[in-house]
Amino acid sequence: MSNILITGYKGNVGSRLSKKFDNFIGIDTKEGKNLLTCELPEEVDIIFHLAAHAPVEHSWQDPVRTMENFSSTVRLAHTYPNAKIIFASTGASLEPSSSPYGFSKWACNEYLKHFHKNAVILYFTNIFGQPRSVVDIFKGKDEVTIYGDGLQTRDYVHIDDIADGLFKAMEWPAGEYYMGSGVKHNLLELAEGKKIIFKEARKEARESVLPNTSPNWTPKIDVLKYINEV
């Protein structure tokens, strides 16, 4: 049986993924454990590296803390040169100049590609089904706030679909995989039928849409059906 380590296992994605295992080792800041300084287990075969300082807007306020994303990834790769590392990256890393958060994830991607022989890098898109998601902020509201003109486009994948993809990634060869839906939606679509308050645009990409390049995973939960459910 493989020894499985999940970093950030108490987070939104990690808590769902961890339910798929009877036994695993978990590390999470919610338990006061910092990946840069905490004691690491001796034997690990598979690492789900989900822990990260996010989201994008916070990275502008505290870029130094955000860069711990890179340092913690390097520590894991150096400590476990033979482990399979399944790394939760992001579409934001494809444009590293877009934010300190995107840059930190890009740096992690590059380090793993160059210095770790068995890394599965997963590029996530906008994940809904969790409190920070704009989809969940809009869901059930009669009045919503949109920053900018609302025409910025995204694709959205439900958190349960992401957890399923992570689990399947244990069997995928080392490499990079996009885990998007490939379906574009703008914020005006998500806010259809609601009163909209427009505010000044924030520093964010105009478009963030990813395809699905995984071997055997497909997102199942439709974002428009989800947001309109009573």
N, C-alpha and C positions, 0 to 999 in steps of 0.2 A: 504494500500500500504506500502511496506517495505521501510525503510530508508536505502539507500545503500551508503556505503563509499568505494571509490576506492583510494588507496594510489599508487602513481606513475602513475596517470592517464594520464599524458602527455608523458609518455615513449612509446616505440615502441609497447609493448603489450597493455598497458593501454589505449592508444589512440584508438586502435581498439575495445577493449572491451567497452569503454565508449560510443561508437556510438550505442550500442545496447540498451541504456537506454534513456528514455525521461528526467528523473530526477535522479540525484545522487549528492553526495557531494565528491569533489575531493581535495586531498592534494598532492602536488608535490614540490620537491626542486626547480624546474624550476620557481616557483613562490616565491622562498625565504622561503619556509616553511620547517622547520626541524621537523621530526616526534618526536624527543625527547623533543622538547621545544614548539612547536606550540600549539595553543588552539585547542582542539578537540571538535567536535559537541557533544551535550548532548545525543541525542537519535539516536542510530544506531542499525539496525536489522541484516544487512549483510555487512561484510567487505571483499573486495577483496584486500588482502595485497600483492601488486606487487612491491612496492618500495624496492630497495636494492642497496647497493654499489657493483658494479661489473665492469669488468669481472674478471676472475681468475688471469690473469697476474698482474693486478693492485693491487690485494690483497697482493701479495708478497711485493710490494713497500710500501703499507700503511695499514698494518694489523690492526692498531688501529682504523682507520676510518671504515674498513670493519666490525669490531665487533659491530658497531652501528646497523647492521642488527639484531643482537640478542636483543639489548636493546630496539629498536623500536617495535619489536614484543612483547616483554614482556609488554611494556607500553600499547599497544592495547589490549592484552589479559586481563590485569588487569583492564583497564578502562571499557571494555565491556564484563563482564563475561557471559552475556546471549546472546551475538551476535553470529551469525554463521560466523566463520572466514575461508575464502577460501584462503589458503596460497600458494603462488607460490614458491615452493621449486625447487630442481634441482637434477639431477643424481649425480652431484659432491658431494652432501651431503651424499651419500651412502658410500663414501670413505673419511671420514672427515680429514684424515691425508694427503690427496693429495694436499691441499692448504688452506690458511686462509679463502678464500671464501667458500669452501666446508665445513670447520669446522663451520663457522658462521651460515650457513644454517642448518647444522646438529643440532646445539644447538637450533635453532628456532624450528625445528621439535620436538625435545625431550621435550622442554618446553610446547609446545602446546599439545602434547600427554599426558603429566603428569598433566598439570594444567589448561587445558581448555576443557570444556565438549562437545563443538560443533565445532570442527575444521576439515576441509577438507584439507588435505595436498596433494598437487599435485606435483609429481616429473616430471619436464620437462626435455626433452632431448635437443639436439642442435637445436636451432630455426633458420630457415632461412627465407628469406623475409624481412630482416632488415640489416642495414649497417654493423654491426660488424660481421655478419656471414661469415665464410670462403666461403660458397656457393656463397654469393653475391659478395664477393671480387673476386672470380674466374670467375663469370659470365661475359661473353663478353670479357674476356682478352685472348690475344694470348700468354702471358708470365706470369707465376705465381711463387710465392715463397712457398716452402714447408719446414717446420722445421722438421728435422729428415728424416727417410727413406720413408715417405708417406704411410706406411703400417698400421699406427694407424687407428683403425676403429671407426666409429660413426654411429648413426642413426640420421636422420634429419626430423623435423616436421615443416611445414610452420606456420608462425605466425598467419595467419587467422584461421588455424585449431586449434591452441592453444586458440585463443580468443573464438572460438565456444565451446571448451571444458570447459573453465572457466564459460561461461554463463550457460551451462548445469549443472555444478557442484553445482549450487544453489539448485538443487533438490536431490543431492546425500547425502546419510547418512554420518555422521561423520566417518572419517577413512582416510586411505592412498591409493592413486591411482597413478599408473604409467601412464604417457601420452606419451609413445614412439611409434615408428612405428614397432619396433622389427626387422627392416631390416638393415643389416650392409652394410656400404660403407666405403672404405678407400679413402684416399686423392688422390691416383693415379687414381682412378676411376673418381673422380670429375675433375681431371686435364687432362683427356684423350684428346689427340689432341693438347695440349698446350705445349709450351716450359717450362720446369721446372728448376728453380734455387733452389738447395738444400742448406739449411743452418743448423747450429747446432740445435739439438733438444732442445725444451723448456721443462720446468717442467709441464707435463700434462699426464693424463692417456693414456695408450696404447689403451684401449678400453672403450667406453662409449655408451652402447646400452641398451635401455629400452624396455620392452614389453608394451602392452596396457592392463591395468586391469580395465579400467573404465566401468561403467554399460552400457552406451549407446552412446559412442563417438568413432569415427574412423577417423584418418587423411586421407585426400583425395588427397592432392597435392603431386605428386611424385617429388622427388628432382632431379633425373637425367633428367626428362623432363623439369623441371624448368630451370636448369642450361644451357641446350642446346637450350632453346627458343631464337629466334632472337629478 
